[in-house]
Amino acid sequence: MIDAAHPLASWYLWVLCGVFLVLYALPLLLAPLKWSRLFQWKLPQETDLAVYFGRCVGGLACGIVFVAARTAPRPAEHPLVWELLIAAGALLTLVHVVGAVQRSQPWTEDAEIVMYGALTALSAWIYAGL
């Protein structure tokens, strides 16, 4: 359902949730090492910790997607979800910037700086208009 009073916010949440769920949240939850190889990460011999942390991050991402999708029909009624999206986006941007500065991540992660920064700014802009 799209909120007639806030169609941009509703559409944004539906699209953001769908794309993020398919490209990040579910792959991290279900197949973190395959996902990491796609993003050019070099894997160590011992992978149990990487799988564990990947699933943890995927689980958190799925939870955020679920809550954001529940917000989409009435986005103005859930300010905390918008604040969560903005905070998570800003922190993910910062984490990726640190990795880029330290040169500890593949270029695919460096490229995500622009994506996370733009999504954070767009979320803040839409939230300010609610």
BAFI-409995 format. One record per residue: x, y, z of N, C-alpha, C in turn; residue number from 1. Coordinates in Angstrom, 1 decimal. Each point is the difference from the previous one (the first is absolute). Example, Ala and Ser with C-alpha at 12.3 -4.5 7.8 and 13.67 -1.06 7.14 Angstrom:
! residues 2
+--------+--------+--------+--------+--------+--------+--------+--------+--------+-----+
:    n.u :    n.v :    n.w :   ca.u :   ca.v :   ca.w :    c.u :    c.v :    c.w : pos :
+--------+--------+--------+--------+--------+--------+--------+--------+--------+-----+
:   13.2 :   -5.7 :    7.8 :   -0.9 :    1.2 :    0.0 :    0.9 :    1.2 :    0.0 :   1 :
:   -0.4 :    1.1 :   -0.7 :    0.9 :    1.1 :    0.0 :   -0.8 :    1.1 :    0.8 :   2 :
+--------+--------+--------+--------+--------+--------+--------+--------+--------+-----+
! end
This chain:
! residues 130
+--------+--------+--------+--------+--------+--------+--------+--------+--------+-----+
:    n.u :    n.v :    n.w :   ca.u :   ca.v :   ca.w :    c.u :    c.v :    c.w : pos :
+--------+--------+--------+--------+--------+--------+--------+--------+--------+-----+
:    0.8 :   -1.2 :    0.0 :   -0.8 :    1.2 :    0.0 :    0.9 :    1.2 :    0.0 :   1 :
:   -0.4 :    1.0 :   -0.8 :    0.7 :    1.3 :    0.0 :   -0.8 :    1.1 :    0.7 :   2 :
:    0.6 :    0.7 :    0.9 :   -0.7 :    1.1 :    0.7 :   -0.3 :    1.1 :   -0.9 :   3 :
:   -1.2 :    0.3 :   -0.1 :   -0.4 :    1.1 :   -0.9 :    0.5 :    1.4 :    0.4 :   4 :
:    0.2 :    0.1 :    1.3 :    0.5 :    1.3 :    0.6 :    1.5 :    0.1 :   -0.2 :   5 :
:    0.7 :   -1.1 :   -0.1 :    1.5 :    0.0 :   -0.1 :    0.4 :   -1.1 :   -1.0 :   6 :
:   -0.4 :    0.2 :   -1.3 :    0.4 :   -1.1 :   -1.0 :    1.5 :   -0.1 :   -0.2 :   7 :
:    0.7 :    1.1 :    0.0 :    1.5 :   -0.1 :   -0.3 :    0.6 :   -0.9 :    1.2 :   8 :
:   -0.4 :    0.3 :    1.2 :    0.6 :   -0.7 :    1.1 :   -0.4 :   -1.5 :   -0.1 :   9 :
:   -1.2 :   -0.3 :   -0.3 :   -0.5 :   -1.4 :   -0.1 :    0.8 :   -0.7 :   -1.1 :  10 :
:    0.0 :    0.6 :   -1.2 :    0.7 :   -0.7 :   -1.1 :    1.5 :   -0.2 :    0.3 :  11 :
:    0.6 :    1.0 :    0.6 :    1.4 :   -0.1 :    0.4 :    0.3 :   -1.2 :    0.9 :  12 :
:   -0.9 :   -0.1 :    1.0 :    0.2 :   -1.1 :    0.9 :   -0.2 :   -1.3 :   -0.6 :  13 :
:   -1.0 :   -0.2 :   -0.9 :   -0.3 :   -1.2 :   -0.6 :    1.2 :   -0.4 :   -0.9 :  14 :
:    0.5 :    0.9 :   -0.8 :    1.1 :   -0.2 :   -0.9 :    1.3 :   -0.3 :    0.7 :  15 :
:    0.3 :    0.8 :    1.0 :    1.2 :   -0.2 :    0.9 :   -0.1 :   -1.4 :    0.6 :  16 :
:   -1.1 :   -0.4 :    0.6 :   -0.1 :   -1.3 :    0.6 :    0.2 :   -1.1 :   -0.9 :  17 :
:   -0.6 :    0.1 :   -1.2 :    0.1 :   -1.1 :   -1.0 :    1.4 :   -0.2 :   -0.5 :  18 :
:    0.6 :    1.1 :   -0.3 :    1.4 :   -0.1 :   -0.6 :    1.0 :   -0.4 :    1.1 :  19 :
:   -0.1 :    0.6 :    1.2 :    0.9 :   -0.4 :    1.0 :   -0.2 :   -1.4 :    0.5 :  20 :
:   -1.2 :   -0.5 :    0.1 :   -0.3 :   -1.3 :    0.4 :    0.7 :   -1.0 :   -1.0 :  21 :
:   -0.2 :    0.2 :   -1.3 :    0.5 :   -0.9 :   -1.0 :    1.5 :    0.0 :   -0.2 :  22 :
:    0.6 :    1.2 :    0.0 :    1.4 :    0.2 :   -0.3 :    0.9 :   -0.1 :    1.2 :  23 :
:   -0.5 :    0.2 :    1.2 :    0.9 :    0.1 :    1.2 :   -0.5 :   -0.9 :    1.1 :  24 :
:   -1.2 :    0.2 :    0.5 :   -0.4 :   -0.6 :    1.3 :   -0.1 :   -1.6 :   -0.2 :  25 :
:   -0.8 :   -0.5 :   -0.9 :   -0.2 :   -1.4 :   -0.2 :    1.3 :   -0.7 :   -0.4 :  26 :
:    0.8 :    0.5 :   -0.9 :    1.3 :   -0.6 :   -0.3 :    0.9 :   -0.1 :    1.2 :  27 :
:    0.1 :    1.0 :    0.8 :    0.9 :    0.0 :    1.2 :   -0.6 :   -1.0 :    1.0 :  28 :
:   -1.3 :   -0.1 :    0.1 :   -0.6 :   -0.9 :    1.0 :    0.2 :   -1.5 :   -0.5 :  29 :
:   -0.2 :   -0.2 :   -1.3 :   -0.1 :   -1.4 :   -0.4 :    1.4 :   -0.5 :   -0.6 :  30 :
:    0.8 :    0.8 :   -0.6 :    1.2 :   -0.4 :   -0.6 :    1.1 :    1.0 :    0.1 :  31 :
:    0.4 :    0.4 :    1.2 :    1.0 :    1.1 :    0.1 :    1.3 :   -0.2 :   -0.7 :  32 :
:    0.5 :   -1.2 :   -0.1 :    1.3 :   -0.1 :   -0.7 :   -0.2 :    0.1 :   -1.5 :  33 :
:   -1.1 :   -0.5 :   -0.6 :   -0.2 :    0.2 :   -1.4 :   -0.2 :    1.5 :   -0.3 :  34 :
:   -0.7 :    0.7 :    0.9 :   -0.2 :    1.4 :   -0.2 :    1.3 :    0.7 :    0.1 :  35 :
:    0.9 :   -0.3 :    0.9 :    1.3 :    0.6 :    0.2 :    0.9 :   -0.2 :   -1.2 :  36 :
:   -0.1 :   -1.2 :   -0.6 :    0.8 :   -0.2 :   -1.2 :   -0.5 :    0.9 :   -1.2 :  37 :
:   -1.3 :    0.1 :   -0.1 :   -0.5 :    0.9 :   -1.0 :    0.5 :    1.5 :    0.1 :  38 :
:    0.2 :    0.4 :    1.3 :    0.4 :    1.3 :    0.3 :    1.5 :    0.1 :    0.1 :  39 :
:    0.7 :   -1.0 :   -0.5 :    1.5 :    0.0 :   -0.2 :    0.8 :   -0.1 :    1.3 :  40 :
:   -0.6 :   -0.5 :    1.1 :    0.7 :   -0.3 :    1.2 :    0.9 :   -1.2 :   -0.1 :  41 :
:    1.2 :    0.0 :    0.5 :    0.8 :   -1.1 :    0.1 :   -0.3 :   -0.8 :    1.3 :  42 :
:   -0.2 :   -1.3 :   -0.1 :   -0.4 :   -0.7 :    1.2 :    1.1 :   -0.7 :    0.7 :  43 :
:    0.0 :    0.0 :    1.3 :    1.1 :   -0.7 :    0.7 :   -0.3 :   -1.5 :    0.0 :  44 :
:    1.0 :   -0.8 :    0.5 :   -0.2 :   -1.4 :    0.1 :   -1.2 :   -0.3 :    1.0 :  45 :
:    0.0 :    0.6 :    1.1 :   -1.0 :   -0.2 :    1.0 :   -1.2 :    0.9 :   -0.2 :  46 :
:   -1.1 :   -0.5 :   -0.3 :   -1.1 :    0.9 :   -0.4 :   -1.2 :    0.0 :    0.9 :  47 :
:    0.0 :   -0.8 :    1.1 :   -1.1 :    0.0 :    0.9 :   -0.4 :    1.3 :    0.5 :  48 :
:    1.0 :    0.8 :    0.5 :   -0.3 :    1.3 :    0.5 :   -0.6 :    1.0 :   -1.1 :  49 :
:    0.5 :   -0.1 :   -1.2 :   -0.5 :    0.8 :   -1.1 :   -1.5 :   -0.4 :   -0.3 :  50 :
:   -0.3 :   -1.2 :    0.0 :   -1.4 :   -0.5 :   -0.2 :   -0.9 :    0.5 :    1.1 :  51 :
:    0.5 :   -0.1 :    1.2 :   -0.8 :    0.4 :    1.2 :   -0.3 :    1.5 :   -0.1 :  52 :
:    1.0 :    0.8 :   -0.2 :   -0.2 :    1.4 :   -0.1 :   -0.8 :    0.4 :   -1.2 :  53 :
:    0.2 :   -0.7 :   -1.1 :   -0.9 :    0.3 :   -1.2 :   -1.4 :   -0.3 :    0.3 :  54 :
:   -0.3 :   -1.1 :    0.6 :   -1.4 :   -0.3 :    0.4 :   -0.6 :    1.0 :    1.0 :  55 :
:    0.9 :    0.4 :    0.9 :   -0.5 :    1.0 :    1.0 :   -0.4 :    1.3 :   -0.7 :  56 :
:    0.8 :    0.5 :   -0.9 :   -0.2 :    1.2 :   -0.7 :   -1.3 :   -0.2 :   -0.9 :  57 :
:    0.0 :   -1.2 :   -0.7 :   -1.2 :   -0.3 :   -0.8 :   -1.3 :    0.0 :    0.8 :  58 :
:    0.1 :   -0.6 :    1.2 :   -1.2 :    0.0 :    0.8 :   -0.4 :    1.4 :    0.4 :  59 :
:    0.9 :    0.8 :    0.4 :   -0.3 :    1.4 :    0.4 :   -0.6 :    0.7 :   -1.2 :  60 :
:    0.6 :   -0.2 :   -1.2 :   -0.5 :    0.7 :   -1.2 :   -1.4 :   -0.5 :   -0.4 :  61 :
:   -0.3 :   -1.3 :    0.2 :   -1.3 :   -0.5 :   -0.3 :   -1.0 :    0.6 :    1.0 :  62 :
:    0.4 :    0.2 :    1.2 :   -0.9 :    0.6 :    1.0 :   -0.3 :    1.4 :   -0.3 :  63 :
:    1.0 :    0.8 :   -0.4 :   -0.2 :    1.4 :   -0.4 :   -0.9 :    0.1 :   -1.2 :  64 :
:    0.2 :   -0.9 :   -1.0 :   -0.8 :    0.0 :   -1.2 :   -1.5 :   -0.3 :    0.4 :  65 :
:   -0.2 :   -1.0 :    0.8 :   -1.3 :   -0.4 :    0.5 :   -0.8 :    1.2 :    0.6 :  66 :
:    0.7 :    0.7 :    0.9 :   -0.6 :    1.1 :    0.7 :   -0.2 :    1.2 :   -0.9 :  67 :
:    0.9 :    0.2 :   -0.9 :   -0.2 :    1.1 :   -1.0 :   -1.1 :   -0.3 :   -0.9 :  68 :
:   -0.2 :   -1.2 :   -0.4 :   -1.1 :   -0.4 :   -0.9 :   -1.3 :    0.2 :    0.7 :  69 :
:   -0.1 :   -0.3 :    1.3 :   -1.2 :    0.2 :    0.8 :   -0.3 :    1.5 :    0.1 :  70 :
:    1.0 :    0.8 :   -0.1 :   -0.2 :    1.4 :    0.1 :   -0.5 :    0.6 :   -1.3 :  71 :
:    0.3 :   -0.6 :   -1.1 :   -0.3 :    0.6 :   -1.4 :   -1.5 :    0.4 :   -0.2 :  72 :
:   -1.0 :   -0.7 :    0.5 :   -1.3 :    0.4 :   -0.2 :   -0.4 :    1.3 :    0.7 :  73 :
:    0.7 :    0.3 :    1.1 :   -0.3 :    1.2 :    0.8 :    1.3 :    0.6 :    0.5 :  74 :
:    0.9 :    0.5 :   -0.9 :    1.3 :    0.4 :    0.4 :    0.1 :    1.1 :    1.0 :  75 :
:   -0.9 :    0.9 :    0.0 :    0.0 :    1.2 :    1.0 :   -0.3 :   -0.4 :    1.4 :  76 :
:   -0.6 :   -1.2 :    0.2 :   -0.4 :   -0.5 :    1.3 :    1.2 :   -0.7 :    0.8 :  77 :
:    1.1 :   -0.1 :   -0.7 :    1.1 :   -0.8 :    0.6 :    1.3 :    0.7 :   -0.1 :  78 :
:    0.2 :    1.1 :    0.7 :    1.2 :    0.8 :    0.0 :    1.3 :   -0.8 :    0.4 :  79 :
:   -0.2 :   -0.9 :    1.0 :    1.2 :   -0.7 :    0.4 :    0.6 :   -0.9 :   -1.1 :  80 :
:   -0.8 :   -0.5 :   -0.9 :    0.5 :   -0.8 :   -1.1 :    0.8 :    0.9 :   -0.9 :  81 :
:   -0.4 :    1.2 :   -0.3 :    0.8 :    0.9 :   -0.8 :    1.3 :    0.3 :    0.7 :  82 :
:   -0.1 :    0.2 :    1.3 :    1.3 :    0.4 :    0.7 :    0.9 :   -1.2 :    0.0 :  83 :
:   -0.5 :   -1.3 :    0.1 :    0.8 :   -1.2 :   -0.1 :    0.7 :   -0.1 :   -1.4 :  84 :
:   -0.8 :    0.3 :   -1.0 :    0.6 :   -0.1 :   -1.4 :    1.1 :    1.1 :   -0.2 :  85 :
:   -0.3 :    1.2 :    0.6 :    1.0 :    1.0 :   -0.2 :    1.3 :   -0.3 :    0.9 :  86 :
:   -0.2 :   -0.5 :    1.2 :    1.1 :   -0.3 :    0.8 :    0.8 :   -1.2 :   -0.6 :  87 :
:   -0.7 :   -1.1 :   -0.4 :    0.7 :   -1.1 :   -0.5 :    0.7 :    0.4 :   -1.3 :  88 :
:   -0.6 :    0.8 :   -0.9 :    0.6 :    0.4 :   -1.2 :    1.3 :    0.8 :    0.2 :  89 :
:   -0.1 :    0.9 :    1.0 :    1.1 :    0.9 :    0.3 :    1.2 :   -0.9 :    0.6 :  90 :
:   -0.3 :   -0.9 :    0.8 :    1.0 :   -0.9 :    0.6 :    0.6 :   -0.9 :   -1.1 :  91 :
:   -0.8 :   -0.5 :   -0.9 :    0.5 :   -0.9 :   -1.0 :    0.9 :    0.9 :   -1.0 :  92 :
:   -0.4 :    1.2 :   -0.2 :    0.9 :    0.9 :   -0.8 :    1.3 :    0.2 :    0.6 :  93 :
:    0.0 :    0.2 :    1.3 :    1.2 :    0.3 :    0.8 :    0.9 :   -1.3 :    0.0 :  94 :
:   -0.6 :   -1.2 :    0.2 :    0.7 :   -1.2 :    0.1 :    0.7 :   -0.2 :   -1.4 :  95 :
:   -0.7 :    0.2 :   -1.1 :    0.6 :   -0.2 :   -1.3 :    1.1 :    1.1 :   -0.3 :  96 :
:   -0.2 :    1.2 :    0.5 :    1.1 :    1.0 :   -0.2 :    1.3 :   -0.4 :    0.8 :  97 :
:   -0.2 :   -0.5 :    1.2 :    1.2 :   -0.4 :    0.8 :    0.7 :   -1.2 :   -0.8 :  98 :
:   -0.8 :   -0.9 :   -0.5 :    0.6 :   -1.1 :   -0.7 :    0.7 :    0.4 :   -1.3 :  99 :
:   -0.5 :    1.1 :   -0.6 :    0.6 :    0.5 :   -1.2 :    1.3 :    0.7 :    0.3 : 100 :
:    0.0 :    0.8 :    1.1 :    1.2 :    0.7 :    0.4 :    1.1 :   -1.0 :    0.5 : 101 :
:   -0.4 :   -1.0 :    0.7 :    1.0 :   -1.0 :    0.4 :    0.4 :   -1.0 :   -1.1 : 102 :
:   -0.7 :    0.1 :   -1.1 :    0.2 :   -0.9 :   -1.2 :   -0.1 :   -1.5 :    0.4 : 103 :
:   -1.0 :   -0.2 :    0.9 :   -0.2 :   -1.4 :    0.5 :   -1.2 :   -0.7 :   -0.6 : 104 :
:   -0.6 :    0.6 :   -1.1 :   -1.1 :   -0.6 :   -0.6 :    0.1 :    0.0 :   -1.5 : 105 :
:   -0.7 :   -0.8 :   -0.7 :    0.0 :    0.0 :   -1.5 :   -0.7 :    1.2 :   -0.5 : 106 :
:    0.3 :    0.4 :   -1.3 :   -0.6 :    1.2 :   -0.6 :   -1.5 :   -0.1 :    0.0 : 107 :
:   -0.6 :   -1.1 :    0.0 :   -1.5 :   -0.1 :    0.0 :   -0.5 :    0.6 :    1.3 : 108 :
:    0.7 :   -0.1 :    1.1 :   -0.5 :    0.6 :    1.3 :    0.3 :    1.5 :   -0.1 : 109 :
:    1.1 :    0.5 :   -0.6 :    0.2 :    1.4 :   -0.2 :   -1.1 :    0.6 :   -0.8 : 110 :
:   -0.5 :   -0.7 :   -1.0 :   -1.1 :    0.5 :   -0.8 :   -1.3 :    0.2 :    0.8 : 111 :
:   -0.1 :   -0.8 :    1.0 :   -1.3 :    0.1 :    0.8 :    0.0 :    1.3 :    0.9 : 112 :
:    1.1 :    0.7 :    0.1 :    0.0 :    1.3 :    0.8 :   -1.0 :    0.9 :   -0.7 : 113 :
:    0.0 :    0.2 :   -1.3 :   -0.9 :    0.9 :   -0.7 :   -1.5 :   -0.5 :    0.2 : 114 :
:   -0.2 :   -1.3 :   -0.1 :   -1.3 :   -0.5 :    0.2 :   -0.6 :    0.3 :    1.4 : 115 :
:    0.8 :   -0.4 :    1.0 :   -0.5 :    0.2 :    1.4 :   -0.1 :    1.5 :    0.3 : 116 :
:    0.9 :    0.8 :   -0.5 :   -0.1 :    1.4 :    0.3 :   -1.3 :    0.6 :   -0.7 : 117 :
:   -0.2 :   -0.4 :   -1.2 :   -1.2 :    0.5 :   -0.8 :   -1.3 :   -0.5 :    0.7 : 118 :
:    0.0 :   -1.2 :    0.4 :   -1.3 :   -0.5 :    0.6 :   -0.2 :    0.6 :    1.4 : 119 :
:    1.1 :    0.3 :    0.7 :   -0.2 :    0.7 :    1.3 :   -0.5 :    1.4 :   -0.3 : 120 :
:    0.6 :    0.7 :   -0.9 :   -0.5 :    1.4 :   -0.3 :   -1.4 :    0.0 :   -0.5 : 121 :
:   -0.4 :   -1.0 :   -0.9 :   -1.3 :   -0.1 :   -0.5 :   -1.0 :   -0.3 :    1.1 : 122 :
:    0.3 :   -0.9 :    0.9 :   -0.8 :   -0.4 :    1.1 :   -0.2 :    1.3 :    0.9 : 123 :
:    1.0 :    0.7 :    0.3 :   -0.1 :    1.2 :    0.9 :   -0.9 :    1.1 :   -0.7 : 124 :
:    0.2 :    0.1 :   -1.3 :   -0.8 :    1.0 :   -0.8 :   -1.5 :   -0.4 :    0.1 : 125 :
:   -0.3 :   -1.2 :   -0.3 :   -1.4 :   -0.5 :    0.0 :   -0.6 :    0.1 :    1.4 : 126 :
:    0.8 :   -0.4 :    1.0 :   -0.5 :    0.1 :    1.4 :   -0.3 :    1.4 :    0.4 : 127 :
:    0.9 :    1.0 :   -0.4 :   -0.2 :    1.4 :    0.3 :   -1.3 :    0.5 :   -0.6 : 128 :
:   -0.5 :   -0.6 :   -1.1 :   -1.2 :    0.5 :   -0.6 :   -1.3 :   -0.7 :    0.5 : 129 :
:    0.1 :   -0.9 :    0.9 :   -1.2 :   -0.7 :    0.5 :   -0.7 :    0.8 :    1.0 : 130 :
+--------+--------+--------+--------+--------+--------+--------+--------+--------+-----+
! end
